[in-house]
């Protein structure tokens, strides 16, 4: 018989920062046909005259408490109804706020090419917590917005938020 012990070395902040530069932080969405059918029974159809409606938009974090030089994983759920392909841009805007309401980061991501049809989608992306992130509580506000052309105003289709806490690295 053989026995042993293995330890996993924790990534250093220098390694984290180096790896961060090569990481794709775009949201990866997956369409679910079975969940689309289930949700279709529970939500109203697309109203007459409407081009795009969001019936469900929810985010959750894993873990809700994180140390610097680590990632938070943002899990997303969307139930989207849209008419035939229109000339429009669908974007997801993610804002991070401190507990006193100060906006500290914004990321806008075009997601229309990944949310092509009506239905239920799950998505996942990572949020890097840099080494110099101050300890404390933060809030992520995420919005799905629609733009029909370059000169039109932005229409907020759905908005959700969730909180997390940055802990000491020690």
C-alpha positions as CSV (number, residue, x, y, z in Angstrom):
1,X,0.0,0.0,0.0
2,X,1.1,3.5,-0.7
3,X,-0.1,6.7,0.8
4,X,0.7,10.2,0.3
5,X,-0.3,13.8,0.8
6,X,-0.8,16.4,-1.9
7,X,-1.1,20.1,-1.4
8,X,-2.2,22.7,-3.9
9,X,-0.2,25.8,-4.0
10,X,-2.2,29.0,-3.8
11,X,-1.7,31.3,-6.8
12,X,0.3,34.4,-5.9
13,X,-1.0,37.8,-6.7
14,X,1.7,38.2,-9.3
15,X,0.5,35.0,-11.1
16,X,-3.1,36.1,-10.8
17,X,-2.4,39.5,-12.4
18,X,-0.3,37.9,-15.2
19,X,-3.1,35.3,-15.9
20,X,-5.8,38.0,-15.8
21,X,-4.3,39.7,-18.8
22,X,-4.9,36.5,-20.9
23,X,-8.4,35.7,-19.5
24,X,-11.6,36.1,-21.5
25,X,-14.1,37.9,-19.2
26,X,-17.0,37.9,-21.7
27,X,-20.2,36.1,-20.6
28,X,-20.7,32.6,-22.0
29,X,-24.4,32.0,-22.5
30,X,-26.2,28.7,-23.1
31,X,-29.7,28.4,-24.5
32,X,-32.0,25.7,-22.9
33,X,-34.8,24.5,-25.0
34,X,-36.4,22.5,-22.1
35,X,-36.3,25.4,-19.7
36,X,-37.6,27.7,-22.5
37,X,-40.7,25.5,-22.8
38,X,-41.2,25.4,-19.0
39,X,-40.8,29.2,-18.6
40,X,-43.1,29.9,-21.6
41,X,-45.9,28.3,-19.6
42,X,-45.3,30.7,-16.7
43,X,-44.7,34.0,-18.5
44,X,-46.9,36.1,-20.7
45,X,-46.0,36.2,-24.4
46,X,-44.4,39.1,-26.2
47,X,-46.9,42.0,-26.1
48,X,-48.2,43.4,-29.3
49,X,-46.0,46.1,-30.7
50,X,-43.1,45.2,-28.4
51,X,-39.9,44.1,-30.0
52,X,-38.0,42.8,-27.0
53,X,-39.0,42.0,-23.4
54,X,-37.1,40.4,-20.6
55,X,-39.3,38.4,-18.2
56,X,-36.5,37.1,-16.0
57,X,-33.1,38.5,-15.2
58,X,-31.2,37.3,-12.2
59,X,-27.6,37.1,-11.1
60,X,-25.9,35.2,-8.3
61,X,-22.3,35.2,-7.1
62,X,-20.0,32.4,-6.1
63,X,-18.5,33.0,-3.6
64,X,-20.3,36.0,-2.0
65,X,-17.2,36.7,0.0
66,X,-13.8,36.8,-1.7
67,X,-10.2,37.7,-1.1
68,X,-8.1,39.9,-3.4
69,X,-6.3,38.0,-6.2
70,X,-9.3,35.7,-6.7
71,X,-12.3,35.6,-9.0
72,X,-16.0,35.9,-8.3
73,X,-18.1,33.9,-10.6
74,X,-21.3,35.6,-11.8
75,X,-24.1,33.2,-12.7
76,X,-26.9,34.7,-14.8
77,X,-30.4,33.7,-15.8
78,X,-32.3,35.4,-18.6
79,X,-35.7,34.7,-20.1
80,X,-35.8,36.9,-23.2
81,X,-38.7,37.4,-25.7
82,X,-38.0,39.1,-29.0
83,X,-39.6,39.5,-32.3
84,X,-38.0,38.6,-35.6
85,X,-34.4,39.9,-36.0
86,X,-34.4,43.6,-35.9
87,X,-31.6,46.1,-36.4
88,X,-30.8,46.5,-32.7
89,X,-28.0,46.2,-30.2
90,X,-28.5,44.3,-27.0
91,X,-25.9,45.1,-24.3
92,X,-25.3,44.1,-20.8
93,X,-23.9,46.9,-18.5
94,X,-22.3,45.9,-15.3
95,X,-21.6,48.5,-12.7
96,X,-19.8,48.0,-9.3
97,X,-20.6,50.3,-6.4
98,X,-19.1,50.8,-2.9
99,X,-21.5,50.7,0.1
100,X,-21.7,54.5,0.1
101,X,-22.9,54.4,-3.6
102,X,-19.7,55.5,-5.4
103,X,-19.4,53.9,-8.8
104,X,-16.0,52.3,-9.1
105,X,-16.2,50.2,-12.3
106,X,-18.3,49.8,-15.4
107,X,-18.2,47.1,-18.1
108,X,-20.4,47.1,-21.2
109,X,-20.7,43.9,-23.2
110,X,-22.5,43.4,-26.5
111,X,-24.6,40.2,-26.0
112,X,-27.1,40.3,-28.9
113,X,-25.1,37.9,-30.9
114,X,-25.2,35.4,-28.0
115,X,-28.9,35.9,-27.2
116,X,-30.2,35.5,-30.8
117,X,-33.6,34.0,-30.2
118,X,-36.4,34.1,-27.6
119,X,-36.0,31.8,-24.7
120,X,-34.2,30.9,-21.5
121,X,-30.4,31.4,-21.2
122,X,-27.9,30.8,-18.4
123,X,-24.6,32.6,-18.5
124,X,-21.4,32.8,-16.5
125,X,-18.5,35.2,-16.3
126,X,-15.8,35.9,-13.9
127,X,-15.0,39.1,-12.1
128,X,-11.4,39.5,-11.0
129,X,-10.7,41.0,-7.6
130,X,-7.4,42.9,-7.9
131,X,-4.7,42.8,-5.2
132,X,-5.3,46.5,-4.3
133,X,-9.1,46.1,-3.9
134,X,-10.1,47.8,-0.6
135,X,-11.8,45.6,2.0
136,X,-15.5,46.0,2.3
137,X,-18.9,45.4,0.8
138,X,-19.7,46.1,-2.8
139,X,-22.8,45.9,-5.0
140,X,-23.0,44.8,-8.6
141,X,-25.8,46.3,-10.7
142,X,-26.4,44.6,-14.0
143,X,-28.7,45.9,-16.7
144,X,-29.8,44.6,-20.1
145,X,-30.2,47.5,-22.4
146,X,-31.5,47.8,-26.0
147,X,-30.4,50.3,-28.6
148,X,-32.3,50.3,-31.9
149,X,-29.9,52.5,-33.8
150,X,-26.8,54.7,-33.0
151,X,-28.9,57.9,-32.4
152,X,-31.7,56.3,-30.3
153,X,-31.7,56.5,-26.6
154,X,-30.9,53.4,-24.5
155,X,-33.9,51.4,-23.2
156,X,-33.3,49.5,-20.0
157,X,-35.1,46.1,-20.4
158,X,-34.2,44.6,-17.0
159,X,-32.0,45.4,-14.0
160,X,-30.8,43.3,-11.1
161,X,-28.2,43.6,-8.4
162,X,-26.3,41.5,-5.9
163,X,-23.8,42.3,-3.1
164,X,-20.4,40.8,-2.3
165,X,-17.6,41.4,0.2
166,X,-13.9,41.7,-0.2
167,X,-12.0,40.1,2.7
168,X,-8.4,40.4,3.9
169,X,-6.0,38.3,1.8
170,X,-4.4,36.8,5.1
